[in-house]
Amino acid sequence: MNYSAVILAAGKGVRMHSQMPKVLHRVAGKPMIWYVVKAVKEAGIDDIILVVGHGREMVREALSDEKLRFVVQEEQLGTGHALMQAQGSIDPDNTLVVLAGDTPLLEGKTLKKLLDFHRQQQALATVLSALLPDPFGYGRIIRQADGGLERIVEEKDASPEEKEITEINTGMYCFQAGAVFAALSRIERSNVQGEYYLTDVLPILKTDGHKVAVLATDEVDQIHGINDRIQMASAEAIIRQRHNQELMKNGVTIMAPETTFIDSTVKIGIDTIIYPFTVIEGQTIIGENCTIGPYTRINDSSIGNDVVIESSRVKEARIGNHCNIGPFAYLRPEADLQENVKVGDFVEIKKSIIGAGSKIPHLSYVGDALLGKKVNIGAGTITCNYDGKKKSRTILEDGVFIGSNTNLVAPVTIGENSITGAGSTITRDIPAHTLAVERAEQKHIRKRE
């Protein structure tokens, strides 16, 4: 059996009060629609079509790596109208899954159950339903006396008695593709909103003698759509909790999960400990036996094994094995630390390679620099890498010792095993094995009485 999926993602999301399409708002580091695509792929469906409209180019760009197909809904005239736009893109013999793009809590296992049930029932259409204590805003499942589906009524079209029903339509369906598109050609906009409702195909299929099944899911938290930022925050908490639990099951210690925020894309090795009030984002990879936090934020960085990072900011950096960072260090983009590097308190590193065994213990700025092995930089040292027009590079070769409060005016190279005296301003290259001292002569001027 061949499968296709259509994800409806054309709406603006007025209640988000945003210039960005609703489905692109980030939940735990990823656009909410990314989670829907992920669930579809986990269910074994590779042929995925997105119906886009508002902000279509932004949606295409955000999902450019996902190998999806796109169709455009120029005017938003309801869910049925949205699915009509995909008709020419789907083999009529395929089993078709239809989903909304604003349901980031959905998991592949739930979709797989829906597909299996649809096949077992030999139905032409299957609706995924759920029981909600507060069903406000959802379409209600109206059942026949024998328990079968009679119809689905939307909230705005429901009578007071129908609004009391707690079984709701999740907006997730399976169809025989040819049958649903044939039924779509027969629906009308005779409802309060003047839209083509996808749910209107169900009574048409039933009238034609086809089987329409309903599967009630127990995974109620997975069906919620996101309509505003309050609901988005609730979804984010659930996704982060899921990811934290998965990490802990696989050997990571998270001391206070309720205060630790780790994106769903982050990977962490076994026996690593995450202290409270730590934020780890993006495509970050952390190795084994590390200690991270507290009060640390890391994004899009690669961190080796046996690394300690305390109360620091790490942004798009690479940290080798056995490094010790912080507290209060700032590693900026393209900071590249080799093994056994020490970066201490109030040190900032930007676009620099720090060689193995080197130390920058405290109160220093290193930018656009190349440090060799076992370099030691004294407190208060800065690389003066910008002259107001261009950035220049500082090179410190193996074994260099930089005295405290040294200014290294780039471009400049300090030869291996050389030393600078404390308080020096170095403007010229220093040969290897050399002591360089640049200071004005100390003068004593007696105060007048």
Secondary structure, 3 states (H helix, E strand, C coil): CCEEEEEEECCCCHHHCCCCCHHHCEECCEEHHHHHHHHHHHCCCCCEEEEECCCHHHHHHHCCCCCCEEEECCCCCCHHHHHHCCHHHCCCCCEEEEEECCCCCCCHHHHHHHHHHHHHHCCCEEEEEEECCCCCCCCEEEECCCCCEEEEECHHHCCHHHHCCCEEEEEEEEEEHHHHHHHHCCCCCCCCCCCCCHHHHHHHHHHCCCCEEEEECCCHHHCCCCCCHHHHHHHHHHHHHHHHHHHHHCCCEECCHHHCEECCCCEECCCCEECCCCEEECCCEECCCCEECCCCEEECCEECCCCEECCCEEECCEECCCCEECCCCEECCCCEECCCCEEEEEEEEECCEECCCCEEEEEEEEECEEECCCCEECCCCEEECECCCCECCEEECCCCEECCCCEEECCEEECCCCEECCCCEECCCECCCCEECCCCCCCCCCCCC
